[in-house]
Amino acid sequence: MSHFSSIGFVVETKEAMMELGNKVFKIGDTFKTSWGNYILYSDESGAELWLQVTEKNEVLGMNPHFKGRSKRTIRLAKGLEGIHSPLDGSFYSWSLANKDDDVEFPFLFDSPDYRLIRSLEFPCEVDIQLSAFAHGIEYFESELEYSTSQVMGKEQLKMAVRSFIPSGLFLPNGEEKNPPKALGVFAGKIQDFEERVNTVTKESFYWMLVDTLGGSIDVVVDKEQNNKTPVLGGVIFGEFWLSGRILTDTQSQKKGFLQRILGR
């Protein structure tokens, strides 16, 4: 299982990964930055691959993402540059209180187009599309089935049907992880569900729009992870890698801010 197989790209060897990278290089769209270039392949299934190359077309890395339907407003606290590649990056963020949730909490998400995001003045509020790639997942046909599974000893932690723990930020004893990781443990209700087919590999995977603490999130799962099938209206629980893209036009956002200051 891998983040790639969660969206239908089953790559089990280094050679297979290079072959996939070469295919993206030939058919993808190029986005230039001062740190190198992104080459994006967008599949009809929603699967995305973000190949990273230098100006000399030397491979730096490749990250998957899923372009889904989720949308939420969050507060970006700061950006974190990647360790493995100058084109990698993450955002330390806060989920904001909304009509459904009166709690705010921190989380980290990786950004496949980190170096394309400009003019951010932290802290700032933006809209994002957030995808969760399952590391491990359980399916429950109803809230009752999920709640029954949570009946444990009095001293053990129970998670609500809509709950979220930023497992990539904190150790079990409460200390901060260094470096932090874009991981979350959450439970949520399945609002929509489809079996999608990756048009490149013809491999299928599960996509779900899930309502969890903080708002909706797109969840993608390798079908081999669990022998059950998701049920519309059911509940999922698991740990996930978080990948997000900023939807807000940050360039326009900054211009508006300067215009207000200068009175223009």
ChimeraX attribute file (.defattr): number of C-alpha atoms within 10 A of each C-alpha:
attribute: neighborCount
match mode: 1-to-1
recipient: residues
	/A:1	16
	/A:2	16
	/A:3	21
	/A:4	22
	/A:5	21
	/A:6	29
	/A:7	30
	/A:8	26
	/A:9	26
	/A:10	18
	/A:11	16
	/A:12	12
	/A:13	9
	/A:14	9
	/A:15	10
	/A:16	13
	/A:17	16
	/A:18	14
	/A:19	13
	/A:20	18
	/A:21	21
	/A:22	14
	/A:23	13
	/A:24	20
	/A:25	21
	/A:26	10
	/A:27	12
	/A:28	18
	/A:29	14
	/A:30	16
	/A:31	14
	/A:32	14
	/A:33	13
	/A:34	11
	/A:35	14
	/A:36	20
	/A:37	25
	/A:38	28
	/A:39	21
	/A:40	23
	/A:41	21
	/A:42	17
	/A:43	16
	/A:44	13
	/A:45	20
	/A:46	16
	/A:47	23
	/A:48	21
	/A:49	24
	/A:50	24
	/A:51	26
	/A:52	28
	/A:53	22
	/A:54	17
	/A:55	12
	/A:56	8
	/A:57	11
	/A:58	11
	/A:59	18
	/A:60	17
	/A:61	16
	/A:62	23
	/A:63	18
	/A:64	20
	/A:65	28
	/A:66	26
	/A:67	19
	/A:68	19
	/A:69	14
	/A:70	18
	/A:71	18
	/A:72	18
	/A:73	20
	/A:74	21
	/A:75	20
	/A:76	22
	/A:77	16
	/A:78	16
	/A:79	18
	/A:80	16
	/A:81	16
	/A:82	14
	/A:83	10
	/A:84	10
	/A:85	16
	/A:86	17
	/A:87	27
	/A:88	21
	/A:89	19
	/A:90	23
	/A:91	21
	/A:92	19
	/A:93	20
	/A:94	19
	/A:95	19
	/A:96	18
	/A:97	16
	/A:98	13
	/A:99	7
	/A:100	10
	/A:101	14
	/A:102	10
	/A:103	11
	/A:104	14
	/A:105	14
	/A:106	16
	/A:107	23
	/A:108	28
	/A:109	26
	/A:110	27
	/A:111	26
	/A:112	25
	/A:113	23
	/A:114	22
	/A:115	20
	/A:116	15
	/A:117	14
	/A:118	11
	/A:119	13
	/A:120	16
	/A:121	13
	/A:122	11
	/A:123	12
	/A:124	14
	/A:125	17
	/A:126	17
	/A:127	17
	/A:128	18
	/A:129	21
	/A:130	26
	/A:131	29
	/A:132	27
	/A:133	27
	/A:134	25
	/A:135	18
	/A:136	15
	/A:137	17
	/A:138	18
	/A:139	20
	/A:140	21
	/A:141	17
	/A:142	18
	/A:143	17
	/A:144	13
	/A:145	13
	/A:146	21
	/A:147	15
	/A:148	10
	/A:149	11
	/A:150	15
	/A:151	11
	/A:152	10
	/A:153	8
	/A:154	7
	/A:155	6
	/A:156	9
	/A:157	10
	/A:158	14
	/A:159	16
	/A:160	16
	/A:161	23
	/A:162	19
	/A:163	16
	/A:164	20
	/A:165	18
	/A:166	20
	/A:167	21
	/A:168	23
	/A:169	21
	/A:170	16
	/A:171	13
	/A:172	8
	/A:173	6
	/A:174	8
	/A:175	9
	/A:176	13
	/A:177	13
	/A:178	10
	/A:179	8
	/A:180	19
	/A:181	20
	/A:182	22
	/A:183	24
	/A:184	22
	/A:185	20
	/A:186	22
	/A:187	26
	/A:188	25
	/A:189	24
	/A:190	26
	/A:191	16
	/A:192	16
	/A:193	18
	/A:194	14
	/A:195	15
	/A:196	19
	/A:197	19
	/A:198	17
	/A:199	14
	/A:200	13
	/A:201	10
	/A:202	11
	/A:203	17
	/A:204	20
	/A:205	21
	/A:206	19
	/A:207	27
	/A:208	25
	/A:209	22
	/A:210	26
	/A:211	22
	/A:212	22
	/A:213	24
	/A:214	24
	/A:215	22
	/A:216	21
	/A:217	27
	/A:218	26
	/A:219	25
	/A:220	29
	/A:221	28
	/A:222	25
	/A:223	20
	/A:224	11
	/A:225	14
	/A:226	13
	/A:227	9
	/A:228	11
	/A:229	13
	/A:230	22
	/A:231	19
	/A:232	17
	/A:233	17
	/A:234	21
	/A:235	27
	/A:236	27
	/A:237	22
	/A:238	15
	/A:239	22
	/A:240	25
	/A:241	20
	/A:242	25
	/A:243	25
	/A:244	25
	/A:245	21
	/A:246	19
	/A:247	13
	/A:248	15
	/A:249	13
	/A:250	17
	/A:251	12
	/A:252	11
	/A:253	15
	/A:254	15
	/A:255	13
	/A:256	13
	/A:257	11
	/A:258	12
	/A:259	10
	/A:260	10
	/A:261	9
	/A:262	8
	/A:263	7
	/A:264	8
